[in-house]
Amino acid sequence: MFLTISTTGTPERPATDLGFLLHKHPDKAQSFSTSHGIAHVFYPEASAERCTAALLLEVDPVALVRRGKGKGRGGAPDAALAQYVNDRPYAASSLLAVAMSAVFKSALSGACRAMPERAGAPLPLRVEVPALPARGGAELVRKLFGPLGWTRVEAEAVPLDSEFPQWGDSRYVRLVLEGELRLADALRQLYVLLPVLDDAKHYWVAPDEVDKLLRAGAGWLAGHPERKLITSRYLSRRWSLTRQAAQALELVRLAESDDLDVDHVDNAVDETEDTEEKPVPLAERRRTAILGALRTAGASRVLDLGCGQGQLVQALLKDPRFTEIVGVDVSMRALTIASRRLKLDRMGERQSGRVTLRQGSLTYTDKRLGGYDAAVLSEVIEHLDLPRLPALEYAVFGSARPRTVLVTTPNVEYNVRWETLPAGHVRHGDHRFEWTRAEFRAWAEKVAGRHGYTVAFEPVGPEDPEVGPPTQLAVFTTTAAADDRPAESTDKNKKEAEAA
């Protein structure tokens, strides 16, 4: 099996930087033992103008059989000589993908201490695979690689026999990809799509394959038009795993689409020059505003209520002043993704002691949520039906009673500035409502009055003089008198909230 990766360069940015990114020196030919053979990495050409790295995998048929493929009944190896001595031409498949993950592990993760900026920037790449099985033909190859940023996707069918063209084409293609992509992105796409095109794997597909797919597909798979086919084939059509991956990817897609819509709109509204700095995504602005408000409040023990996939929890963990962080969400699936995002299973003891992920409904009281410095409801309330808001209100402001509560929600008035949003539509399909600034202010002031808080309002994102900011933030702070109020006052507020 053979694969080459080429790039071009200049004297200032030589193409041989590819060696740093792949962590393989261009002046050396290196060999690595894999579970099914020997992988060789070498450079057919290495100059400042052009550099090509080649991965050659020599498959060991004996190792392939002994590791389980081709075993007979009862698990006893089938000793047929044909399994050990044959002239089978091996084509790119999951064997090559596994070899890539072993040999180019750091490059797949995008890590490069020597050249971090180069690793994070797109490169002019050319990838060639001379023999790639494509169950679905050249058209499927184009459907899979076409939406991923490649400017050229060439899949030339390999004839069954060049001397007898009347026999037609085989299911193999010669693949050529060209375009400007990050090297890590290109490698991850190949890692997933090589076995997908082969429509087979040489090993048993276990549940951990879902994690591998989500990691390698981060940033591109959730929005891919063929993600259902990719997921099904990658997981060898194991229905339970395919469903698990599909649900996780749908959550990722919804989250990404929310941020991507905002980014696209921000770019459309802010008529900046190409040379100017790219606008900061609204999701990032929200997190920055929330972190700033928490620091101003002096909070150290924080609840992220409706934490979703853990983006805010991740940001909180980066600041040591937040000594205890609890993420709460009703969706176990979202918490699973958050756990993967945070790498809780690999986190050090001191760091993991600062964070807890907990399943729970925000419309029910929970004694475990009492006594915290602050609670955050970021883009949460609009996902509840209006009749359920009083229950959430009491659970947070009446029962848990953190000293500070931060609530962010979309400003529906700003929606007219979004050219991609049809008139009368909410920003997200799951939003039950979106409030004007006056409606949000009225709700927040009533909540503050009922539960002994003061409330202040802050804009999040670029503030339009006519329609205001895209996101509105309310900062609730308990009053000293409210902290000392008798129990019967709390009961009264509970009844008022339930009746509201």
VMD Tcl script that draws the C-alpha trace (Angstrom):
set ca {
  {0.00 0.00 0.00}
  {1.36 3.37 -1.01}
  {0.47 7.00 -0.28}
  {2.32 10.25 -0.99}
  {1.85 13.74 0.43}
  {3.47 16.65 -1.40}
  {3.70 20.38 -0.79}
  {5.43 23.35 -2.38}
  {7.27 26.21 -0.76}
  {9.51 29.24 -1.05}
  {12.97 30.09 0.31}
  {11.25 31.88 3.20}
  {8.85 28.99 3.87}
  {10.59 25.93 2.44}
  {8.56 22.90 1.46}
  {10.82 20.75 3.66}
  {8.89 22.12 6.66}
  {6.68 19.13 5.86}
  {9.28 17.03 7.68}
  {8.72 19.02 10.89}
  {4.94 18.69 10.61}
  {5.11 14.93 10.02}
  {7.87 14.53 12.65}
  {9.91 12.56 10.10}
  {13.26 13.90 8.83}
  {13.49 14.29 5.02}
  {17.08 13.02 4.99}
  {16.17 9.68 6.56}
  {14.27 6.58 5.51}
  {12.54 5.17 8.58}
  {10.72 1.90 9.22}
  {8.09 1.16 11.86}
  {6.56 -2.12 12.96}
  {2.77 -2.19 12.86}
  {0.32 -4.89 13.87}
  {0.08 -6.14 10.27}
  {3.43 -5.38 8.68}
  {6.19 -2.82 8.29}
  {5.53 0.85 7.47}
  {8.29 2.76 5.69}
  {8.45 6.57 5.53}
  {10.82 8.22 3.06}
  {11.06 11.32 0.87}
  {11.39 10.81 -2.92}
  {12.05 14.56 -3.23}
  {12.98 17.18 -0.64}
  {13.86 20.71 -1.70}
  {12.79 24.20 -0.70}
  {10.50 24.34 -3.74}
  {8.84 20.92 -3.44}
  {8.81 18.13 -0.88}
  {7.09 14.72 -1.02}
  {6.68 12.30 1.86}
  {5.80 8.69 1.05}
  {4.23 6.04 3.28}
  {4.73 2.46 2.09}
  {3.07 -0.33 4.04}
  {4.34 -3.85 3.51}
  {1.56 -6.15 4.69}
  {2.59 -9.36 6.43}
  {-0.01 -12.02 5.47}
  {1.07 -14.24 8.37}
  {0.49 -11.44 10.91}
  {-2.83 -10.63 9.25}
  {-4.05 -14.22 9.66}
  {-2.69 -14.71 13.17}
  {-4.40 -11.57 14.45}
  {-7.78 -13.06 13.64}
  {-8.65 -12.41 10.04}
  {-9.29 -15.74 8.34}
  {-9.66 -17.81 11.50}
  {-11.67 -20.94 11.16}
  {-14.53 -22.17 13.33}
  {-13.93 -22.26 17.03}
  {-11.15 -19.69 16.70}
  {-8.56 -22.18 15.42}
  {-6.38 -20.69 12.67}
  {-7.03 -22.08 9.22}
  {-3.65 -23.40 8.09}
  {-4.38 -23.24 4.37}
  {-1.12 -22.40 2.59}
  {-2.87 -19.82 0.39}
  {-3.39 -17.59 3.40}
  {0.35 -17.36 3.99}
  {1.82 -17.53 0.50}
  {-0.04 -15.49 -2.10}
  {0.45 -12.80 -4.68}
  {-2.48 -10.64 -3.60}
  {-1.89 -6.95 -4.35}
  {-2.94 -5.06 -1.23}
  {-4.73 -1.77 -1.88}
  {-5.26 1.19 0.45}
  {-7.73 0.28 3.20}
  {-8.14 0.28 6.95}
  {-4.69 -1.34 7.15}
  {-3.16 1.82 5.71}
  {-5.36 4.04 7.90}
  {-4.16 2.24 11.04}
  {-0.54 2.55 9.88}
  {-1.07 6.30 9.31}
  {-2.43 6.73 12.85}
  {0.60 4.94 14.28}
  {3.31 6.58 12.15}
  {1.82 10.10 11.89}
  {0.17 10.25 15.33}
  {1.42 13.74 16.23}
  {0.66 15.12 12.77}
  {-2.91 13.77 13.00}
  {-3.41 15.68 16.24}
  {-2.04 18.87 14.69}
  {0.80 19.05 17.23}
  {4.16 20.52 16.24}
  {6.27 22.21 18.91}
  {8.89 23.29 16.41}
  {6.40 25.04 14.08}
  {3.01 25.48 15.77}
  {1.97 28.32 13.44}
  {2.85 26.26 10.36}
  {0.86 23.31 11.72}
  {-2.18 25.51 12.23}
  {-2.08 27.08 8.77}
  {-3.27 25.64 5.43}
  {-0.61 24.25 3.09}
  {-0.71 23.65 -0.66}
  {-1.09 19.87 -0.57}
  {-1.18 17.11 -3.12}
  {-2.16 13.64 -1.91}
  {-1.91 10.62 -4.18}
  {-3.03 7.03 -3.57}
  {-2.25 4.83 -6.63}
  {-4.65 2.01 -5.73}
  {-7.72 2.76 -3.66}
  {-10.73 0.41 -3.48}
  {-13.89 2.46 -4.01}
  {-17.12 0.59 -3.53}
  {-19.32 3.15 -5.21}
  {-16.86 4.21 -7.87}
  {-15.28 7.50 -8.77}
  {-18.54 9.37 -8.20}
  {-18.61 8.38 -4.53}
  {-14.99 9.45 -4.13}
  {-15.92 12.91 -5.40}
  {-18.96 13.06 -3.11}
  {-16.84 12.23 -0.08}
  {-13.82 14.47 -0.71}
  {-15.51 17.23 -2.73}
  {-17.14 19.08 0.22}
  {-13.94 19.07 2.30}
  {-12.10 22.00 0.71}
  {-10.10 20.24 -1.99}
  {-9.90 22.21 -5.25}
  {-9.15 19.06 -7.25}
  {-10.56 15.60 -6.59}
  {-9.49 13.16 -9.29}
  {-10.55 9.52 -9.15}
  {-9.34 7.68 -12.21}
  {-10.77 4.17 -12.56}
  {-8.21 1.37 -12.80}
  {-9.06 -1.14 -15.59}
  {-9.35 -4.82 -14.71}
  {-6.66 -5.57 -17.29}
  {-4.96 -2.92 -19.39}
  {-4.43 -5.48 -22.20}
  {-8.15 -6.26 -22.33}
  {-10.00 -2.94 -22.00}
  {-13.25 -4.66 -23.02}
  {-13.31 -6.28 -19.58}
  {-14.11 -2.88 -18.11}
  {-12.96 -1.12 -14.97}
  {-12.20 -2.61 -11.56}
  {-13.54 -1.17 -8.31}
  {-10.14 0.46 -7.73}
  {-9.26 4.07 -8.49}
  {-6.15 6.21 -8.57}
  {-6.86 9.08 -6.20}
  {-5.35 12.55 -6.50}
  {-6.31 15.37 -4.13}
  {-5.08 18.95 -4.42}
  {-5.92 21.99 -2.36}
  {-4.92 24.22 0.56}
  {-5.72 22.48 3.85}
  {-4.13 22.02 7.22}
  {-2.03 18.86 7.15}
  {-3.84 17.48 10.22}
  {-7.23 17.94 8.54}
  {-6.07 16.13 5.40}
  {-4.69 13.20 7.41}
  {-7.86 12.89 9.49}
  {-10.02 12.84 6.38}
  {-7.90 10.06 4.90}
  {-7.94 8.13 8.18}
  {-11.76 8.02 8.10}
  {-12.47 7.82 4.39}
  {-9.98 5.15 3.28}
  {-11.85 2.34 5.09}
  {-15.19 3.97 4.20}
  {-14.43 3.71 0.48}
  {-13.18 0.14 0.91}
  {-16.40 -0.53 2.87}
  {-14.57 -3.03 5.08}
  {-12.32 -3.18 8.12}
  {-9.68 -5.73 8.89}
  {-10.50 -5.79 12.62}
  {-13.52 -6.14 14.87}
  {-15.35 -2.83 15.29}
  {-15.70 -2.21 19.03}
  {-17.54 0.65 20.80}
  {-14.34 2.70 21.05}
  {-14.49 3.13 17.26}
  {-17.20 5.75 17.86}
  {-14.72 7.86 19.83}
  {-12.10 7.44 17.08}
  {-14.61 8.56 14.45}
  {-15.68 11.62 16.44}
  {-12.09 12.64 17.12}
  {-10.94 12.23 13.51}
  {-14.14 13.79 12.17}
  {-14.01 16.85 14.41}
  {-14.60 20.01 12.41}
  {-15.77 18.39 9.16}
  {-17.88 15.24 9.61}
  {-20.90 16.70 11.42}
  {-21.70 19.00 8.49}
  {-20.76 16.57 5.71}
  {-23.69 15.84 3.34}
  {-22.71 12.13 3.28}
  {-22.18 11.77 7.03}
  {-24.79 9.00 7.35}
  {-23.03 6.85 4.75}
  {-19.62 7.65 6.26}
  {-20.77 6.76 9.77}
  {-22.47 3.54 8.71}
  {-19.53 2.24 6.67}
  {-16.86 3.33 9.13}
  {-18.63 1.40 11.90}
  {-19.18 -1.64 9.66}
  {-22.94 -1.06 9.72}
  {-23.20 -1.96 13.39}
  {-26.59 -0.42 14.05}
  {-26.14 0.41 17.75}
  {-22.78 2.12 17.18}
  {-24.00 3.92 14.08}
  {-26.97 5.30 15.99}
  {-24.72 6.39 18.87}
  {-22.37 8.20 16.50}
  {-25.24 9.76 14.55}
  {-26.77 11.21 17.72}
  {-23.43 12.62 18.84}
  {-22.77 14.15 15.41}
  {-26.23 15.70 15.32}
  {-25.55 17.47 18.62}
  {-22.24 18.69 17.22}
  {-23.94 19.84 14.02}
  {-26.60 21.81 15.91}
  {-23.99 23.50 18.08}
  {-21.72 24.26 15.13}
  {-24.58 25.52 12.98}
  {-25.55 27.99 15.69}
  {-22.03 29.40 15.84}
  {-21.48 29.19 12.09}
  {-24.67 31.08 11.36}
  {-23.56 33.82 13.71}
  {-20.10 33.98 12.20}
  {-21.54 34.17 8.71}
  {-23.94 36.92 9.71}
  {-21.29 38.86 11.57}
  {-19.12 38.76 8.45}
  {-22.06 39.90 6.31}
  {-22.96 42.82 8.58}
  {-19.44 43.99 9.37}
  {-18.14 45.18 6.03}
  {-14.46 44.83 6.89}
  {-11.63 44.76 4.41}
  {-10.06 41.39 3.66}
  {-6.90 42.67 5.30}
  {-8.70 43.42 8.56}
  {-9.01 41.01 11.44}
  {-11.76 38.40 11.17}
  {-14.73 39.07 13.50}
  {-14.75 37.08 16.72}
  {-17.53 34.42 16.73}
  {-20.52 35.34 18.85}
  {-20.23 32.11 20.88}
  {-16.71 33.17 21.87}
  {-17.92 36.67 22.74}
  {-20.58 35.14 25.01}
  {-18.03 33.04 26.86}
  {-15.71 36.05 27.24}
  {-18.57 38.19 28.64}
  {-19.59 35.42 31.07}
  {-16.01 34.89 32.29}
  {-15.61 38.63 32.80}
  {-18.83 38.86 34.82}
  {-17.84 35.89 36.97}
  {-14.44 37.42 37.71}
  {-16.06 40.75 38.59}
  {-18.40 38.93 40.98}
  {-15.42 37.21 42.64}
  {-16.91 33.77 42.04}
  {-14.80 30.66 42.55}
  {-17.43 27.88 42.75}
  {-19.54 27.97 39.59}
  {-22.54 26.07 38.19}
  {-22.91 25.82 34.40}
  {-26.62 24.98 34.12}
  {-27.45 23.53 30.70}
  {-23.74 23.00 30.02}
  {-24.33 21.12 26.73}
  {-21.08 19.90 25.22}
  {-18.88 21.64 27.78}
  {-17.48 24.63 25.89}
  {-17.95 27.00 28.84}
  {-16.74 24.40 31.36}
  {-13.59 24.05 29.24}
  {-13.06 27.82 29.31}
  {-13.60 27.95 33.09}
  {-11.03 25.22 33.68}
  {-8.36 27.37 32.04}
  {-8.67 29.96 34.82}
  {-7.35 28.70 38.20}
  {-9.52 31.16 40.13}
  {-12.51 28.90 39.44}
  {-11.80 26.17 41.97}
  {-15.00 24.14 41.55}
  {-17.00 23.84 38.34}
  {-20.18 21.79 38.00}
  {-21.78 21.24 34.59}
  {-25.41 20.16 34.61}
  {-27.44 19.02 31.61}
  {-30.54 16.91 31.07}
  {-28.97 15.15 28.06}
  {-26.66 12.26 28.90}
  {-25.47 12.30 25.31}
  {-24.37 15.93 25.62}
  {-22.55 15.13 28.87}
  {-20.74 12.24 27.16}
  {-19.53 14.60 24.44}
  {-18.53 17.14 27.10}
  {-16.52 14.46 28.89}
  {-14.70 13.65 25.65}
  {-14.09 17.33 24.93}
  {-12.61 17.85 28.39}
  {-10.64 14.56 28.23}
  {-11.76 13.73 31.76}
  {-10.40 10.19 31.49}
  {-6.89 11.58 30.89}
  {-7.05 14.61 33.16}
  {-4.68 14.89 36.09}
  {-6.01 14.36 39.61}
  {-5.75 18.00 40.66}
  {-7.50 19.27 37.53}
  {-10.20 16.57 37.54}
  {-10.96 17.44 41.17}
  {-12.13 20.87 40.03}
  {-14.83 19.68 37.61}
  {-17.99 17.58 37.87}
  {-20.50 16.74 35.14}
  {-23.96 15.91 36.42}
  {-27.20 14.90 34.74}
  {-30.26 16.79 35.93}
  {-33.31 18.77 34.90}
  {-33.22 22.50 35.55}
  {-36.96 22.60 36.20}
  {-36.62 20.51 39.38}
  {-34.98 21.56 42.63}
  {-31.73 19.83 43.51}
  {-30.17 20.25 46.97}
  {-26.75 19.42 45.52}
  {-26.79 22.76 43.65}
  {-27.06 24.91 46.78}
  {-24.26 27.03 48.20}
  {-22.42 28.00 45.00}
  {-21.01 31.44 44.28}
  {-22.49 31.72 40.80}
  {-24.67 29.96 38.26}
  {-24.71 30.45 34.49}
  {-27.69 29.90 32.18}
  {-26.08 30.52 28.80}
  {-28.54 30.26 25.87}
  {-30.79 27.99 27.95}
  {-34.10 29.67 28.78}
  {-35.18 29.99 25.12}
  {-35.11 26.18 24.83}
  {-37.91 25.83 27.42}
  {-41.62 26.16 26.81}
  {-42.83 29.38 28.43}
  {-45.08 27.57 30.97}
  {-41.95 25.77 32.27}
  {-39.98 28.95 32.99}
  {-41.45 29.52 36.49}
  {-40.25 26.07 37.53}
  {-36.72 26.82 36.32}
  {-36.92 30.22 37.98}
  {-37.67 28.74 41.39}
  {-35.17 25.88 41.04}
  {-32.35 28.36 40.36}
  {-33.27 31.60 42.13}
  {-35.50 30.22 44.89}
  {-33.88 26.89 45.80}
  {-30.20 26.86 44.70}
  {-29.82 30.63 45.36}
  {-26.25 31.30 44.17}
  {-24.99 34.79 45.00}
  {-24.72 35.62 41.28}
  {-26.75 34.32 38.34}
  {-25.85 35.08 34.72}
  {-28.47 34.60 32.01}
  {-27.82 35.07 28.28}
  {-30.45 34.78 25.55}
  {-30.82 35.92 21.92}
  {-32.13 39.42 21.18}
  {-34.85 38.77 18.58}
  {-34.69 42.40 17.38}
  {-31.20 41.75 16.01}
  {-32.44 38.97 13.73}
  {-33.29 41.47 10.96}
  {-29.55 42.04 10.54}
  {-29.05 38.42 9.54}
  {-29.39 38.12 5.80}
  {-29.38 34.32 5.95}
  {-32.26 34.10 8.46}
  {-35.76 34.10 6.89}
  {-38.14 36.67 8.29}
  {-40.13 35.40 11.25}
  {-37.77 32.48 11.96}
  {-35.95 31.91 15.23}
  {-32.20 31.33 15.20}
  {-32.34 27.66 16.17}
  {-34.95 25.02 15.44}
  {-35.22 24.13 19.14}
  {-35.89 27.68 20.36}
  {-39.38 27.96 21.85}
  {-39.25 31.75 21.90}
  {-36.88 34.67 21.44}
  {-37.41 37.91 23.35}
  {-36.98 41.58 22.57}
  {-34.83 43.62 24.91}
  {-37.93 44.98 26.64}
  {-39.41 41.51 27.13}
  {-36.21 40.12 28.57}
  {-35.78 43.11 30.87}
  {-39.36 42.79 32.13}
  {-38.94 39.07 32.87}
  {-35.59 39.55 34.58}
  {-36.80 42.40 36.78}
  {-39.81 40.37 37.94}
  {-37.56 37.39 38.76}
  {-35.16 39.64 40.68}
  {-37.99 41.23 42.63}
  {-39.58 37.91 43.56}
  {-36.38 36.33 44.85}
  {-34.41 39.17 46.38}
  {-31.91 39.94 43.64}
  {-30.84 43.08 41.86}
  {-30.31 42.83 38.11}
  {-28.14 44.67 35.59}
  {-28.02 44.23 31.82}
  {-25.05 44.09 29.47}
  {-24.79 43.76 25.67}
  {-22.88 40.87 24.10}
  {-21.54 41.29 20.59}
  {-21.56 44.35 18.31}
  {-24.33 46.72 19.45}
  {-26.46 48.06 16.62}
  {-27.82 51.59 17.31}
  {-31.31 50.57 16.13}
  {-31.79 46.93 17.16}
  {-29.21 46.46 19.93}
  {-26.74 43.58 20.40}
  {-27.20 40.01 19.08}
  {-27.13 38.58 22.62}
  {-28.41 40.07 25.86}
  {-26.91 39.30 29.28}
  {-28.57 39.76 32.67}
  {-26.43 39.76 35.83}
  {-28.45 38.93 38.95}
  {-26.90 39.63 42.38}
  {-28.42 38.77 45.76}
  {-29.08 41.59 48.20}
  {-27.93 41.35 51.82}
  {-31.54 41.50 53.03}
  {-32.51 38.61 50.77}
  {-29.76 36.41 52.20}
  {-31.19 36.90 55.70}
  {-34.89 36.55 54.90}
  {-36.99 34.02 56.84}
  {-38.11 30.67 55.44}
  {-41.73 31.76 55.03}
  {-40.60 34.42 52.56}
  {-38.98 31.69 50.47}
  {-42.17 29.65 50.52}
  {-44.15 32.67 49.38}
  {-41.81 33.21 46.43}
  {-42.10 29.52 45.53}
  {-45.88 29.75 45.35}
  {-45.71 32.99 43.33}
  {-43.27 31.43 40.87}
  {-45.44 28.34 40.49}
  {-48.50 30.48 39.85}
  {-46.74 32.76 37.36}
}
mol new
graphics top color blue
foreach p $ca { graphics top sphere $p radius 0.5 }
foreach p [lrange $ca 0 end-1] q [lrange $ca 1 end] { graphics top cylinder $p $q radius 0.2 }
display resetview
